[in-house]
Amino acid sequence: MLNIILIAIAVIVVVFIVVVSMRPADFSVTRSGNISGLPAIVFAQVNGLRKWEAWNPWGKIDTAMKSTYEGPPAGIGAINR
């Protein structure tokens, strides 16, 4: 009886190794969403970091979070720490 159990476990391990070895080496996860709004208005919201606090989901979860801004208010060079 013990021999049968050990053989069954060995077969399961071998099948698992074969299945895992046949999987691709790399993978990717992609998420997308649609925003219903004019592109210029949406871009202004995501381009200006100071406007980010109005829709930031993490800011609503962590109310003690502090944001510091550097550089221009929007566009290239704007930094949120």
N, C-alpha and C positions, 0 to 999 in steps of 0.2 A: 504494500500500500504506500509506503514512504517513497519507494522507487517511482511509482506512478506520479506522485505529487511533485517530486524533484524533476522528473522529465517534463511534466506540464509547465512548470515554472521556467525551465530552460527553453522550451519551445516558445513561450510567451516573450521571453527576453530576446531570443533570436528574431522573432517576428517584429518586435519593437525596433531592434537595431536595423533591420532591413528597411522598414518603413521610414525611419528617420533618415537613413542614409540616402534614400531616394528623393527626399525633399530638396528644393533649391536652397543654395547656401545663403542667399540674401532675400530680404523681403522689404516691403514698404507699406506704410499706413497713410492713407490720404483721406482728408476730410474736406468737404466743400459745403457751401451754403449760398443761398440766393438772398440778396437784400433788395427789397422793393423800394426804390428811391432813385432820384436823379443822380447820375454818376458824379456830378460836380458837388452836390450836397454830401453824398457819402464820402467822397474823397476828402472834403474839408473836415469831416469828423475824424477820420483815421489819420490824416496828415498832421493835424494839430494835436500834439501830445497833451496839452492842457485841457482839451475837450474830452480826452479819454476817460477822465474820472466820471463823466456823466453816464457812460455805458459799460464801464469796467466791471465784469462779474466778480473779480477777486476783491475789489474794493468794497463790495457789498458784503462779502463773506468775512473779510478781515477788516473790521472797522478801525483797528489801531494802526493800520498800514499808513506810512508816511511816504509821500512822493516829493522828490526834489527835481527841479527842471533847470537845465543849463542850455546856453546857446539860444538860437532864434526860437520864436514861439511855434514855428511849424517848418516842415520841409527838411532839407539836408542840413545836418549839424545839430538838430534838436535832440536833446538827451533827457531821458527820464530815468532817474535812479531811485 
